[in-house]
Amino acid sequence: MKGKKYLSVCICMAAMALALVSSAYAQMPTLPLKKSIELAETALSKTSVDPMKYYLYSVTLSNSSAGQFWYLTFRPVNPSEYNQIFAKVYMDGSVGLSGGPFSNQR
């Protein structure tokens, strides 16, 4: 019985250590958030979209097979007029736009 308890404690400690180690290796973004917002706004301004009709609603840091990116959501000031626009800003500065008027583009 004492051996099983010891084994259980060891397994729990190993699981906690693994969780701590994996969170320590979470990659810090190499592109500052402020710069990613500027890049997304610049990309929007180069399209037919009027950036003044949108406001920045949320930002998250995400990962994909293409790499780490900032995921920005822009919501329309007048919700009945347009849908949300999403911008993926990768650490190399590239920007991908989707949603809203970009939904039908392939």
N, C-alpha and C positions, 0 to 999 in steps of 0.2 A: 504494500500500500504506500509506503514511504517513497519507493522508487517511482511510482506512477505520479505522485504529487510533484516530485522533483522534475520529472520529465515534462509535466504540464507547465510548471513554472519556466523551464528552459524554453519551451515552445513559445510561450507568451512573451518572454523577454526577446527572443529572436524576432518575433513578429513586430514588436515595438521598435527594435533596432533597425529593421528593414524599412519600416515606415519613416523613421527619422532620416535614414540615409537617403532614401529616394526623394524626400522633400528637400534635402540639402542640395541635391543635384538638379533641382528645377532651374532651368536656364533663365538668367536675367536677360531682359530684352536689350539688344544692342542699339535699337533705334528709340530715341526718347519719345514719349507720348506726345509732347508738344509738337515735335517735328512730324509725327505721323498725322496729326490733325491738319497741319499746314499742307502736307502732301495730298491728303484726301480732298481738302478744299480746293487746291490747285487743279487736281484731276477733274473735280466737278465743274470748275469754272471753264474748263476746256471743252465741255459738252454743251448741248443745247439747254441744259438744266440751269435754272436761275437759283444759285445758292441762297439767295435772300429769302426764298420760299421754304427753307428748311432750317431746322436747328439741330444741334448735336444732342442726341437723347441718351446714348450709352456707349461705353467703350469697354471692351474686354480683351485680354491677352489670351491668344489661342495658339494651338499647334496643329499642323497637318503634315501630310507627307511632303508637301512643298516647303515646309519650314514654319518657323514661328511668325505670327502676325498679330497686328492690332486689328480688332474687328469693331468698326465704328457703325453705329446706327444713327441715321438722320431721319427725323420725323418732319412731316410737312406742317407748316404753320397753320394752314387751312386743310384739315384732314379730309374733307369731302372732295378736294381737288386732286390730290396725288397720293401715292403709296409711299411707304418708307424706302429709303435708299440705304444700301449696305456697302461699306468700303472695307476691303481687306488691304491693309498696308503692311507689306512684308518688310523684314529687317534690312533688305537691300534697297528699300525705297520704292519698289514697284507697287502699283495700286491696281486693284481690281474692283470694279463697280458692279453692283447687281441690285435687283429690286426696282420699284418705281418704274420710271420710263426705260430702264435697262432690262426689264423682265422679258421683253419680246426679242431682244437682240441675241444672236447666236454667234 
